[in-house]
Amino acid sequence: MGDTGGRSDARGGRPDGRRKGPDRHGERPGRREERSGGREEKPDGHAETPDGREEKPDGREEMPDGREEMPDGREEMPDGRGERAREHGAPRAAGPEGAGPRGAGRRSGPGRPGRRPGRDAPVPDAELARALGAAVRGEVDAGPGARALATMDASNYRRVPLAVVAPRDADDIAAALAVCREHGAPVVARGGGTSIGGQATGTGVVLDLTRHLRAVLDVDPAARTATVQPGVVLDRLREAVRPYGLTFGPDPSTHSRCTLGGMIGNNACGAHSVAWGTTADNVRELTVHTYRGAALRLGPDGRGAPDGVAELVRGHLAAIRTGFPPGLPRRISGYALDALLPERGADTARAFCGSEGTLGVVSEAVVRLVEEPAARALAVLGYADESAAAEAAPGLLPLGPLTVEGMAEDLVRDPAARARLPRGAAWLFVETGGASPAEAAAHARAVLRAADALDGAVVADPAGRRALWRVREDAAGTATRTPDGAEAWPGWEDCAVPPARLGPYLRDFRALLAAHGLRGTPYGHFGDGCVHARIDFRLDDPDGVRRFRRFSEELADLVVAHGGSLSGEHGDGMARAELLPRMYGDELVALFGRFKDLWDPDGAMNPGVLARPAPLDANLRFDVLPRTPVDVAFGYPDDGGDFGTAVRRCVGVAKCRAEGPAAGPDVMCPSYRATGEERHSTRGRARLLHEMLAGEVVTGGWRSPEVRDALDLCLSCKGCRSDCPVGVDMATYKAEFLHHHYAGRLRPAAHYAMGSLPALLRLASPAAPLLNAAARVRPLAALAKRAAGVAPERELPVLARRTFRAWASRRTAPEGAPRAYVWPDTFTDRFTPSVGRAAVTVLEAAGVPVALPPGRVCCGLTYVSTGRLDRARAVMRRTLDALDPVLARGLPLVVLEPSCAAALRTDLPELLPGDPRARAVAGSVRTFAQALEELAPDWSPPRLDRPAAGQTHCHQHAVLGDAAERRLRERAGLTGELSGGCCGLAGNFGFERGHYEVSVACAEDRLLPAVRAAARGTELLADGFSCRTQLAQLAGARARHLAEVLAEALPVAPAAPRPGAPPSDAAR
């Protein structure tokens, strides 16, 4: 390994230096080895070489034979060859300009425009990485990609590590700590990376405990305990103990991705703490490794405490007994020295909880389990404001609820979600349990009767409860934006006061916000007096940072004045530890430092956190981003046109890393679910893009191989656009990156073959029978797939012998003017014209005469998904010109292919933000079901009365919604829910060489199991061409567009062609 860092394994292994071994998820697809040398080798096998040329502008014209003419007269062939040849393997262009975004990817002198000077990232220690690789059996990675992924958690803070180690077992943890001690390197243990206070970041070696140490080792139903490793995700533990009627009580809203080790480190709580307490209340024993090499078994009666701890407590009994606020169920701040008092059992394990990784590393925990209620119900109570709700909460506690959660209307921005809630401007969510559904519901009704609420409702059915809980759980992400779209940040995310003081505290909190000109919306665990709030600090501005400090100091005083704790759930971290003297006083804070020193005399465990903390306004993650926006192709209308603002939408809540059985309509994040790797999650990619813009760790700018490799497995499903609570749109960011990454150099062959699919298919259609026959000849098909960068496992789709346009031009048009235009997308037109014919038949049977738009139109989707954005804009402008007469009539465009509809709805106006026609087209787009509902509201579809299975297209879910489709299926008697998730083909993604395994894994996550489980006679529905193709190729199943199913059941025959027209050809 060179002296700039990188991956290391002194005992040999893979070419990239990482040690090979079984993955934490078994053999997962998508793990690609990086190659060294002068070339970057792509999945399709060709090497790419920047030669400094500028990317072809969008002014070129497409020639009849598929070539594209460039402004200087040269021609580019569809396979990417240009007149000017380039040699594969040529060295990268070097020089001070480099390649990258303005203000981020380019260097100008020693720094980059937009970067604050003097903030260079720590340089990896090559000898440290080599020693770690020799000592541990798990993976060691000191490369820029791994370090970039660990720079941030879910807080405002950023610290750059030297290396990331994924230990396989407790021996690996001990070995890694020994090497770090020899080299003087700090250590931070990391779980799910969802910490709000910055505790999961560090400047030394990060121990990633989620890759291998994620097992439930033992469950003892009689003792109601479980033995777990620190990297196990909470939901996995709950799944493992559910068969015994048990559960783990604390349940943060991040339960689908937070780990038990992280919960122990932060003493996490969750909604059910009014019933089951904090994590510390539910820990029995801990096995902990210290920086000095001790392996300690912590428990009651002082068991496992380092030398000197008992003496420290005995010497300061009075200060410890009087120094902690009384009557405060959510006191998380500081070290829990009071747990070591003799009258409290001198419980060392309990005292360790909430130590935020500053004392040692947990390798194993024995936790307490509680009885899972046999049934639950939910009482939702409406109040005039959150203070009224807060004042009502303590009065409900004697009724024994499982939760008393509160939130205000500011956080309910989805009209459908708002419609589920009772009348009011703030709500309490009070969950009750019982031995039966009737008992749980009766308990909830008792709560409703006892509550002094404006309105209320009892929800007993599981689906209804899940829908309402999702509103509450998504508040953490929704709160990151104010209602007008301004950014809001953590920092005061979880203050807690005695529950009886919560109402007055909230009024004072609102007044303090107003005094500082700030906005934030409180919500949280009102039954425990714990309030979450994200506030619109301007942390990218020096004046805003100063205001952040002043407000923090004054709010700390306000919390203490109400008898509260600076942290009631997430811990202090770097966000609040500096203010602990205001809460505890200097004497007790000094004891915290001495307590820390007894465990960690070297001060190497997560330094800067809790004891001897860093300033609360240091290490802010915004400092490194460019001051001015970089040049980009998309408009980013919701982010002020700033790519950096768009990227920093990701606040790290990591909903994209959700584990456990997939349920519901959500799509995000299929590549993470397939690979289990952070870099293949939405958050991981956003972090890499952030570091690309920062330019300290990821230094290649737009040319970064780390970012390219992470985005390579992004399916562009757009799931994050709707499912991410903060609306990260990774499909757009990927297209943007590819646009810049390949500027002036050869692209993968698939970008040309599949990106230019509309043009190539137009040329190929006249020879459809010949090409279809050739595709059945294995050697010819293999040659074609290799040339086009198509996965060899894939079958080439069959071209229709007669296109949808050809059929439409010869049919007998209905009398009268059309009321809508049916969009002839490439997939419907060239591959499945039966879908188009069926849609026309159904629409006209419903009394909606239709026509096709004049001229050559295309949404540009294939160019967008391959990052050929100049070409996409040219195609879009040509389409807008062709649509001028259509736009003049103001009629809807019925788009049958969901991905094309989504492209017209979002990509078109975002790539051409200055053209009002683009917004007009976006506003006119309707799906098939939306068009029927809008234009023929009184039409009754034929009754089919059979079950349906299949999948809602991911782009439809993310951009268009499927409410109209659901209603249409219900009216037609098609019962059952379609699967969420992504089919895995995702347009060009699943066809590209190197993606097949991940594509199949995505299909196996949701779609294929649902189809296999479907009863005989079930109608398989998939409106997307990709979804139908994936089902045909992987399951041998024929799925149909909803229009085809309805057309087949109509009592009338399809419209006849004009006299003399040739008979209709099958699509396949």
JOMOMO-V66677 format. One record per pair of residues at least 24 apart in sequence whose C-alpha atoms are under 6 Angstrom apart, sorted by sequence separation. I is the first residue (numbers start at 1). J is the second residue. D is the distance in Angstrom with one decimal. If there is no record, write none. Layout:
((I | J | D) (I | J | D))
This chain:
((140 | 164 | 5.9) (233 | 257 | 5.6) (405 | 429 | 4.9) (140 | 165 | 4.6) (233 | 258 | 5.5) (234 | 259 | 5.6) (404 | 429 | 5.6) (804 | 829 | 4.6) (139 | 165 | 5.7) (233 | 259 | 4.3) (404 | 430 | 4.6) (656 | 682 | 5.9) (772 | 798 | 5.9) (803 | 829 | 5.1) (948 | 974 | 5.6) (139 | 166 | 5.2) (232 | 259 | 5.3) (249 | 276 | 5.2) (403 | 430 | 5.2) (502 | 529 | 5.6) (803 | 830 | 5.4) (855 | 882 | 5.6) (947 | 974 | 5.4) (948 | 975 | 5.7) (951 | 978 | 4.8) (138 | 166 | 5.3) (231 | 259 | 5.3) (232 | 260 | 6.0) (250 | 278 | 5.9) (403 | 431 | 5.1) (944 | 972 | 5.7) (945 | 973 | 4.2) (946 | 974 | 5.4) (947 | 975 | 4.6) (948 | 976 | 5.6) (950 | 978 | 5.1) (951 | 979 | 4.6) (954 | 982 | 5.6) (138 | 167 | 4.7) (250 | 279 | 6.0) (402 | 431 | 5.3) (499 | 528 | 5.6) (804 | 833 | 4.5) (819 | 848 | 6.0) (821 | 850 | 5.4) (943 | 972 | 4.6) (944 | 973 | 5.3) (945 | 974 | 5.7) (947 | 976 | 5.9) (949 | 978 | 5.2) (950 | 979 | 6.0) (138 | 168 | 5.1) (230 | 260 | 5.4) (401 | 431 | 5.9) (402 | 432 | 5.4) (499 | 529 | 4.1) (680 | 710 | 5.7) (800 | 830 | 5.6) (803 | 833 | 5.8) (819 | 849 | 5.7) (820 | 850 | 5.0) (821 | 851 | 4.9) (822 | 852 | 5.2) (942 | 972 | 5.8) (943 | 973 | 5.5) (230 | 261 | 4.0) (401 | 432 | 5.0) (498 | 529 | 5.5) (679 | 710 | 5.5) (768 | 799 | 5.6) (800 | 831 | 5.1) (818 | 849 | 4.8) (819 | 850 | 5.9) (821 | 852 | 5.2) (893 | 924 | 5.6) (941 | 972 | 5.5) (423 | 455 | 5.5) (497 | 529 | 5.1) (799 | 831 | 5.1) (818 | 850 | 4.6) (892 | 924 | 4.7) (893 | 925 | 4.9) (894 | 926 | 4.9) (895 | 927 | 5.4) (896 | 928 | 5.9) (422 | 455 | 5.7) (496 | 529 | 5.3) (577 | 610 | 4.9) (768 | 801 | 5.7) (818 | 851 | 5.9) (893 | 926 | 5.9) (894 | 927 | 5.6) (422 | 456 | 5.5) (496 | 530 | 4.0) (894 | 928 | 5.9) (930 | 964 | 5.5) (495 | 530 | 5.8) (574 | 609 | 5.4) (578 | 613 | 5.7) (753 | 788 | 5.3) (929 | 964 | 5.5) (136 | 172 | 5.1) (495 | 531 | 5.6) (573 | 609 | 4.9) (577 | 613 | 5.9) (929 | 965 | 5.3) (494 | 531 | 5.2) (573 | 610 | 5.6) (124 | 162 | 4.9) (494 | 532 | 4.6) (530 | 568 | 5.8) (702 | 740 | 5.9) (703 | 741 | 5.0) (750 | 788 | 5.3) (493 | 532 | 4.4) (647 | 686 | 5.9) (702 | 741 | 5.1) (749 | 788 | 5.5) (750 | 789 | 4.6) (987 | 1026 | 5.7) (135 | 175 | 5.9) (153 | 193 | 4.8) (154 | 194 | 4.9) (191 | 231 | 5.9) (382 | 422 | 5.7) (384 | 424 | 5.5) (385 | 425 | 5.4) (386 | 426 | 5.2) (493 | 533 | 5.0) (749 | 789 | 5.2) (986 | 1026 | 6.0) (47 | 88 | 5.7) (49 | 90 | 5.9) (153 | 194 | 5.5) (154 | 195 | 5.3) (155 | 196 | 4.3) (157 | 198 | 5.5) (161 | 202 | 5.6) (164 | 205 | 5.8) (166 | 207 | 5.8) (382 | 423 | 5.7) (383 | 424 | 4.9) (384 | 425 | 5.2) (385 | 426 | 5.0) (575 | 616 | 5.1) (985 | 1026 | 5.7) (50 | 92 | 5.9) (153 | 195 | 5.8) (154 | 196 | 5.0) (155 | 197 | 5.3) (159 | 201 | 5.6) (161 | 203 | 4.1) (162 | 204 | 5.1) (163 | 205 | 5.0) (164 | 206 | 4.8) (165 | 207 | 5.0) (166 | 208 | 4.8) (382 | 424 | 4.6) (383 | 425 | 6.0) (574 | 616 | 5.6) (861 | 903 | 5.9) (155 | 198 | 5.3) (159 | 202 | 5.2) (160 | 203 | 5.1) (161 | 204 | 4.8) (162 | 205 | 5.6) (165 | 208 | 5.9) (383 | 426 | 5.1) (159 | 203 | 5.5) (161 | 205 | 5.8) (168 | 212 | 5.2) (301 | 345 | 5.6) (302 | 346 | 5.0) (382 | 426 | 5.8) (383 | 427 | 5.9) (490 | 534 | 4.9) (983 | 1027 | 5.6) (300 | 345 | 5.9) (301 | 346 | 4.8) (302 | 347 | 5.7) (382 | 427 | 4.6) (489 | 534 | 4.9) (859 | 904 | 5.8) (300 | 346 | 5.8) (301 | 347 | 5.8) (302 | 348 | 5.4) (381 | 427 | 5.3) (488 | 534 | 5.3) (489 | 535 | 5.3) (153 | 200 | 5.9) (300 | 347 | 3.9) (381 | 428 | 5.1) (488 | 535 | 4.7) (299 | 347 | 5.5) (380 | 428 | 5.8) (488 | 536 | 3.9) (152 | 201 | 5.7) (299 | 348 | 5.2) (380 | 429 | 4.8) (487 | 536 | 5.7) (39 | 89 | 4.9) (151 | 201 | 5.9) (298 | 348 | 5.5) (299 | 349 | 4.8) (298 | 349 | 4.9) (379 | 430 | 5.1) (668 | 719 | 4.7) (378 | 430 | 5.7) (667 | 719 | 4.9) (668 | 720 | 5.4) (38 | 91 | 5.6) (378 | 431 | 4.4) (377 | 431 | 5.8) (377 | 432 | 5.4) (479 | 534 | 5.9) (376 | 432 | 5.6) (899 | 955 | 5.6) (376 | 433 | 4.4) (902 | 959 | 5.9) (375 | 433 | 5.7) (898 | 956 | 5.5) (375 | 434 | 5.3) (373 | 433 | 5.4) (373 | 434 | 6.0) (374 | 435 | 5.1) (375 | 436 | 5.3) (375 | 437 | 5.0) (286 | 349 | 5.9) (377 | 440 | 5.3) (285 | 349 | 5.8) (376 | 440 | 5.2) (377 | 441 | 5.3) (379 | 444 | 5.3) (192 | 258 | 4.9) (192 | 259 | 5.8) (497 | 564 | 3.9) (191 | 259 | 5.6) (496 | 564 | 5.4) (758 | 826 | 6.0) (496 | 565 | 5.3) (625 | 694 | 4.9) (280 | 350 | 5.1) (290 | 360 | 4.4) (383 | 453 | 5.6) (495 | 565 | 6.0) (624 | 694 | 5.1) (948 | 1018 | 5.2) (950 | 1020 | 5.2) (191 | 262 | 5.4) (289 | 360 | 5.4) (382 | 453 | 5.6) (383 | 454 | 5.4) (495 | 566 | 4.9) (820 | 891 | 5.4) (822 | 893 | 5.9) (823 | 894 | 5.8) (947 | 1018 | 4.9) (948 | 1019 | 4.5) (949 | 1020 | 5.0) (950 | 1021 | 4.9) (951 | 1022 | 5.6) (953 | 1024 | 5.9) (288 | 360 | 6.0) (289 | 361 | 5.1) (381 | 453 | 5.9) (382 | 454 | 5.4) (495 | 567 | 4.8) (496 | 568 | 4.8) (820 | 892 | 5.2) (821 | 893 | 4.9) (822 | 894 | 4.7) (823 | 895 | 5.0) (948 | 1020 | 5.8) (950 | 1022 | 5.8) (280 | 353 | 5.6) (288 | 361 | 5.3) (382 | 455 | 5.0) (494 | 567 | 5.4) (495 | 568 | 5.2) (821 | 894 | 6.0) (288 | 362 | 4.4) (381 | 455 | 6.0) (382 | 456 | 5.8) (494 | 568 | 5.3) (287 | 362 | 5.7) (288 | 363 | 6.0) (381 | 456 | 4.3) (494 | 569 | 5.9) (287 | 363 | 5.7) (380 | 456 | 5.5) (287 | 364 | 5.1) (380 | 457 | 5.3) (286 | 364 | 5.9) (379 | 457 | 5.7) (286 | 365 | 4.5) (379 | 458 | 4.5) (285 | 365 | 5.7) (378 | 458 | 5.6) (285 | 366 | 5.0) (378 | 459 | 5.1) (284 | 366 | 5.3) (377 | 459 | 5.9) (540 | 622 | 5.4) (284 | 367 | 5.3) (377 | 460 | 4.5) (283 | 367 | 4.4) (491 | 575 | 5.6) (282 | 367 | 5.7) (283 | 368 | 5.8) (267 | 353 | 5.3) (282 | 368 | 4.8) (267 | 354 | 4.4) (265 | 353 | 5.6) (266 | 354 | 4.3) (264 | 353 | 5.0) (265 | 354 | 4.8) (265 | 355 | 5.6) (266 | 356 | 5.4) (265 | 356 | 4.3) (265 | 357 | 5.9) (846 | 939 | 5.8) (755 | 862 | 4.6) (755 | 863 | 4.8) (755 | 866 | 5.8) (390 | 502 | 5.8) (391 | 503 | 4.9) (390 | 503 | 5.0) (177 | 291 | 5.7) (751 | 866 | 5.5) (387 | 503 | 4.6) (407 | 523 | 4.3) (406 | 523 | 5.5) (406 | 524 | 5.4) (5 | 124 | 4.9) (387 | 506 | 6.0) (405 | 524 | 5.7) (10 | 130 | 5.8) (19 | 139 | 5.6) (405 | 525 | 4.7) (406 | 526 | 5.5) (5 | 126 | 5.0) (8 | 129 | 5.8) (18 | 139 | 5.9) (248 | 369 | 5.0) (405 | 526 | 5.4) (8 | 130 | 5.3) (247 | 369 | 5.5) (404 | 526 | 5.9) (3 | 126 | 5.2) (10 | 133 | 5.6) (11 | 134 | 5.9) (247 | 370 | 5.5) (404 | 527 | 4.8) (9 | 133 | 4.1) (10 | 134 | 4.9) (246 | 370 | 5.5) (8 | 133 | 5.3) (9 | 134 | 5.8) (246 | 371 | 4.5) (247 | 372 | 5.5) (246 | 372 | 4.8) (245 | 372 | 5.4) (275 | 402 | 5.1) (897 | 1024 | 5.6) (739 | 867 | 4.5) (738 | 867 | 4.7) (739 | 868 | 5.6) (272 | 402 | 5.5) (735 | 865 | 5.8) (272 | 403 | 4.9) (271 | 403 | 5.6) (735 | 867 | 4.3) (230 | 363 | 5.9) (7 | 141 | 4.4) (229 | 363 | 6.0) (393 | 527 | 5.4) (7 | 142 | 5.1) (229 | 364 | 4.7) (6 | 142 | 4.5) (7 | 143 | 5.7) (228 | 364 | 5.8) (390 | 526 | 5.8) (5 | 142 | 5.5) (6 | 143 | 3.9) (228 | 365 | 5.4) (227 | 365 | 5.6) (227 | 366 | 4.4) (226 | 366 | 5.6) (226 | 367 | 5.4) (225 | 367 | 5.5) (225 | 368 | 4.6) (225 | 369 | 5.3) (224 | 369 | 5.0) (328 | 498 | 5.1) (24 | 211 | 5.3) (24 | 212 | 5.0) (170 | 363 | 5.6) (791 | 991 | 5.6) (790 | 991 | 5.3) (791 | 992 | 5.3) (790 | 992 | 4.7) (791 | 993 | 3.8) (789 | 992 | 5.9) (790 | 993 | 4.9) (789 | 993 | 5.6) (839 | 1043 | 5.1) (838 | 1043 | 5.5) (842 | 1047 | 5.6) (838 | 1044 | 5.1) (835 | 1044 | 5.9) (838 | 1047 | 5.4) (841 | 1054 | 5.8) (253 | 473 | 5.3) (331 | 565 | 5.4) (333 | 567 | 5.0) (833 | 1067 | 5.9) (332 | 567 | 5.4) (832 | 1067 | 5.2) (332 | 568 | 5.0) (722 | 958 | 4.8) (331 | 568 | 5.3) (717 | 954 | 5.7) (718 | 955 | 6.0) (330 | 568 | 4.6) (333 | 571 | 5.8) (332 | 571 | 5.9) (333 | 572 | 5.9) (719 | 958 | 5.4) (359 | 599 | 5.4) (718 | 958 | 5.9) (359 | 600 | 5.9) (812 | 1057 | 5.8) (811 | 1057 | 4.1) (812 | 1058 | 5.4) (358 | 605 | 4.7) (478 | 725 | 5.5) (810 | 1057 | 5.8) (811 | 1058 | 5.2) (358 | 606 | 5.0) (477 | 725 | 4.3) (810 | 1058 | 5.6) (357 | 606 | 5.9) (477 | 726 | 5.3) (474 | 725 | 6.0) (802 | 1065 | 5.6) (801 | 1065 | 6.0) (800 | 1067 | 4.4) (800 | 1068 | 5.7) (798 | 1068 | 5.8) (715 | 986 | 6.0) (715 | 989 | 6.0) (635 | 910 | 4.8) (634 | 910 | 5.4) (634 | 911 | 4.8) (269 | 569 | 5.9) (268 | 569 | 5.3) (266 | 570 | 5.6) (266 | 571 | 5.2) (667 | 980 | 5.8) (666 | 980 | 5.5) (667 | 981 | 3.8) (665 | 980 | 4.0) (666 | 981 | 5.9) (667 | 982 | 5.9) (674 | 1001 | 5.5) (674 | 1002 | 5.8) (670 | 1002 | 5.8) (199 | 573 | 5.0) (197 | 572 | 5.9) (198 | 573 | 5.4) (197 | 573 | 4.4) (198 | 574 | 5.8) (197 | 574 | 5.7) (197 | 575 | 5.1) (257 | 657 | 5.9) (257 | 658 | 5.0) (256 | 658 | 4.8) (256 | 659 | 5.3) (186 | 604 | 4.4) (187 | 605 | 5.2) (188 | 606 | 4.9) (186 | 605 | 5.9) (187 | 606 | 5.8) (194 | 653 | 5.6) (158 | 619 | 5.6) (157 | 619 | 5.5) (158 | 620 | 5.9) (157 | 620 | 4.5) (158 | 621 | 4.7) (156 | 620 | 5.7) (157 | 621 | 4.9) (156 | 621 | 5.9) (154 | 651 | 5.3) (154 | 652 | 4.0) (153 | 652 | 5.7) (154 | 653 | 5.6) (115 | 624 | 5.6) (115 | 626 | 5.4) (114 | 626 | 3.8) (114 | 627 | 4.3) (103 | 626 | 5.5) (102 | 630 | 5.0) (101 | 630 | 5.7) (149 | 684 | 6.0) (149 | 687 | 5.9) (144 | 697 | 5.5) (144 | 698 | 5.7) (145 | 706 | 5.4) (121 | 696 | 5.6) (120 | 696 | 6.0) (104 | 693 | 4.6) (104 | 695 | 5.9) (105 | 701 | 3.4) (100 | 701 | 4.0) (100 | 702 | 4.3) (29 | 675 | 5.9) (28 | 675 | 5.3) (79 | 752 | 5.8) (78 | 752 | 5.9) (55 | 743 | 4.5) (55 | 744 | 4.3) (54 | 744 | 4.3) (53 | 744 | 4.2) (52 | 744 | 5.9) (50 | 745 | 4.9) (48 | 746 | 5.8) (44 | 789 | 5.3) (58 | 870 | 4.6) (57 | 870 | 6.0) (58 | 871 | 5.1) (58 | 874 | 5.3) (44 | 993 | 5.3) (43 | 994 | 5.2) (29 | 997 | 5.5) (30 | 998 | 5.9) (29 | 998 | 5.3))
